[in-house]
């Protein structure tokens, strides 16, 4: 008997937007979050009609989507996480 293939569907740009909006609606600050994007999703967001020009900004070399800082290329699947703060000595 053939083994059933299990494949996960990549998250869409619309789903990423919904994740951000829902999390911000719960009262979290954009600076408490980090949007981790694949290189593909980072490129798609920049071209997406779902985001207005003022909803994607670049500050000090960091892309911000709806105010949430984003990293690109360090993950296999895009998602929204809480930012981790490292203590400086």
N, C-alpha and C positions, 0 to 999 in steps of 0.2 A: 504494500500500500504506500502511495506517495505521501510524503510529509507535507502538511499544509504550510504554505509560506506565510510568515508573519512579517508584515512591513508596516512601518509607521509613516503616516503622512506628515510631511513637513508642515510646520505652522505657517499660516498665511500672514500677509501684511495686515489684513483686516483683523485677524485674531490678535496680532501684536498690539494694534491700536486699542482694541477692546480691553486687553489685559491692562494696559497702561491706564486707560480711563477708569476702569473699575477699581483699580488699586488706588488711584488718586482720589476717587470718590469716597473711599473708606477713610480718608483723612491722612494718608501718608504723604510726606513731602517728596517732590521729585528728587531731592538730594539724598533721600534715604534709599533710593532705588538705583539699579543699574540694568540697562537693557543690553543683554549679551546677544550679539548678532553673528550669524555666519556671514562670510563675505558676500554671498549671493543675496541674502536678505538686506544687508546694508545698502547694496546697490539698488535693490527693488524699492526700498523705502524712499530713497532719494528721488526716484522717478515716479512714485505712486501718486495718482490723483487723489488718494484718500487723505493726503497730508497737504495742507496749505503751505506756501513758502515760509510763512512765519512760524510754523509748527516744527520746522527742522532748522536748527541753528548750529553754527560752529563757533565755539568759544575756546580759546587757548588750545586749538588743535583737537578738541573733543566734540564729536557730534552729539547734539541734544535733540531728542525726539519728544515733543510735548513737555519739554523741560527736563526730561530724564536723560542723564548722561548715558552714552552708548559706547560699547566696545565692539570691535569687529574682528572676526577671523580667529578667535581663540576658542570657539566652541563648535561642536558638531551639529547642534540644534539650537535655534534661537529661543530666547525666553527672557522673562523679567525676573530679576532676583533683588533681594535686599543688598544694599551696598555694605561692604565690610570696611571697617575703619581700622587701620593699623596704628597703634600707639607710637608716637615718636618720642624719643628719649631726649 
